[in-house]
Amino acid sequence: MQLISVMVRRLNEGVDYQEFRRGWIPDETVPGDPRTRVITAAALGDPREIVTIALIEGDHGPEDVQAWLERVGPIEERRFERIKDLVGPPTVNAVYQVLAEDDLSRPVAE
């Protein structure tokens, strides 16, 4: 089972992405953190709207999410404190189970 974590936020007025990123970067890593690839993007129509997608590597199921969140919780709390005045509250903040992965440059089978 593959999972992804998705968070959508809006930078506050006068905050640029680089300022946000400096506060967002974790101050500590956790060995075995399954978020080995994290993608952040800005909306083309509104560069203040940013989405962060973490690909959760390995065979992790919904039952693993709580234990993983407890391990990274203190680090995430510190990150939140650093960025809380830079962004509004998330409009999306969830972990999803991947149901399909398709290459749309090729025919897709049902």
N, C-alpha and C positions, 0 to 999 in steps of 0.2 A: 504494500500500500504506500503510495506517495502522497505527502501532504505539502501544502503551501500555506504560508502566512501572508495575509494582505492587510496593509494599513494605508488609508488615504487621509491626508491632512492638508491644511491650507496654511501657508506661511503668513504670519501677521504682516500688516502694512509696514513697509520699510525694512523688512528682513529679507536678505538675499539667501540663496541656497548655500553658498559657502559658509556663511555665519551659522546657519542651521547645521550643516554637516560637521563643523568643528565641535558643536555640542553633542551631536548624535553619535559620533564615533565612540565605541565602548572604551572604557578605561581599563578593562580587564577582559581576558578571554577565558572560556571554560573548556578544558580538554573534552573532546567528544561532542561539543555543541553541534547539533545536526544542521544548523543554518550555515552551510558552507558556501552558498552562493546567494547573495542579496543584491537585488536590482532596485535602484531608485530612479524614477522618471518624473518629468514635469509634463503637465498637460500642454499640448500645443496651443490651445486657445487661451490658456491661463497659466503662465509659468509659476504662479504662486501655489497652484494645486499640485501636490506631489503624492506619488504612490510608491510604496515600498513593498516589494514582493520577495519573500525569503523562501527559497526552495529547500525543503527539509529532506536531507539526504538520508538514505538507509531505509530499513524496513521498520518504520514507526507507525503505530496506529493511534487512534484517539485516546486509548488508555495510557499512552506514553506522554501525552501533552502535559498533563498536570505535573508529573515528576520533573519533566524538562523545565517547565516554567518555575518551579520551586528552586531549581539549581541556578537559573539565570536571574531570578527575581531581584536580588540585591543590586546587580549590575544594571538591570532595566530601570529600577527605581532611581538610581543615580543619573542615568541618561535622561529620564523624564524630568528630573529636577533641573537639569542643565538646559533643556529645550522648552520647558513649559511656557515661558514667556515669548517664545519665538514662533509658535504655531498654535492654531486653534485645536479644539478637541477632534479626535478622529471621526470621520463620517463613516468609515469602515474600519473594523479591527477584528479580524476573525481568522481562524485556521480552517482550511478547506481540504477535502479529500479530492485528489485528482481522479477524474473519471475517464478522461481521454486526453491523448496528446496526438495532434495531427500535423502533418506537413501539407499545407494548402497549396503548395506548388505542384503537388501530385494528386492523382485521383485518390479519394478517401473511401475506404471500404466501410460498410455499415457495421 
